[in-house]
Amino acid sequence: MGAIWLANGLAGHSLGGVDAFLPPAEVDAARQVQGSNVAAGSPWILNDLQTGLAHAKSEGKPLFIDFTGYTCTNCRWMEFNILSKPEIERDMNRFVKVRLYTDGEGEVLCKAARL
């Protein structure tokens, strides 16, 4: 029975509370937005605070910064259980949303460490 349940995850379905232990959804680096189900009405700007600040200024919206981590179980739990709620998604669309990963490798992490 457990194998059937886990097979649902391979098919892209939610595994409930276990989702928090999985790494975040893949990222579309070309568009710099995260391709997850979080606040789908308005995409997240990924690892680029300066772009987020510029968008917030040009759109006249407040900035919401989500400091997260690839290995952060609590962050994944919040994404799947709180930020994905329709009423929260609606409220979050009032903001320009920036997601900054505090862990990882490469140029993105080095850039974030200099902030």
N, C-alpha and C positions, 0 to 999 in steps of 0.2 A: 504494500500500500504506500509506503514511503517513497518508493521509486516513482510511482505514478504522480505523487505530489511534486516531487522534484522535477519531473519531466515537464510539468506546467511552467516552471521557471525557464527551462530551455526554450520553450515556445514563446517566451516573452510575457507570460502572465505573472502577476504579483504572487510572491510567496508570503505575504503578510509580514509579520514581525521579522522574518529572516532577511527581508530586503535591506534592512538597516546595516547588515553585515557585509553587503556587497559593495563593490566600488561604484562610483557614480556612473550615470549613463554616458555614452560616448559623446564627444564634443565635436561640433562642426567648427574647426579652426578657421576656415575661410571666412565664415560669417561672424566668428567670435561670439557665438551664443551657445548656450547649452541645449542639447537636444533631448531634454527630459520632459516629463509631464508637468513640471513645476511652472505655474503661472503662464500657461500656453498663450494667453491673450496678448502678452507683451513679453518678448524674449529677454533673457538675462544677458547682459554684457559680461563676458568672461575674462577675468584677469586683466582688465584694462580700466583702471580708475580714471585716468585722464579722459578717456572717451566717455565714460559715464558722467563725469563732471560737465563735459561739453554738451552732452545731450540734455542733461538736467537744466542747464542754463538756457539752451536754445528752446526747449519745450516748456520752460517755466514750471517744471515739476520738482518736487523734493527728490533727493537721492536716497535709495535704500541700499546699504552695503551688507552683503551676506559673507562674513568671514567663515570659510569652510575648509575642509581638508579631504583629500582623497581617501585617507584612512580613518576618517571621523565617523564612527558609528552613530553618535548622537545627531550629527548633521544629516545623515541619510534618513534617520528616523523622522526628523523634523520635516524633511522634504516630502517623504511619503505619507506622513500622518497629519501634518498641520498645513504646510504650504500648498498641498494639493487639494484642499477643501475648496469647493466652489465659492463660498463666501469670502475666504481669504484671498483666493485668486482675484476676485473682483476688487477687493480693497487694495491689493498689491498693484493693480494697474494704474493707480494714482501716482505711482513712483516710477522713476527710472531705476531699474534694478541692476546692480553690479554684484557679481559673485567673484570673490577673490580667494583663491586656494592658498593656504598657508604652508602647504607641504608639496612635495613633488620634486622634479628635477629640471635642469636646463635653464634656458634664458628667462622663461616666465617666472620661475622661483627667484632667480637673481634680481630681476626687475622688481618683483614684489618686496623683496627684502630691503631694497633701497628706499621704499616709501617712508 
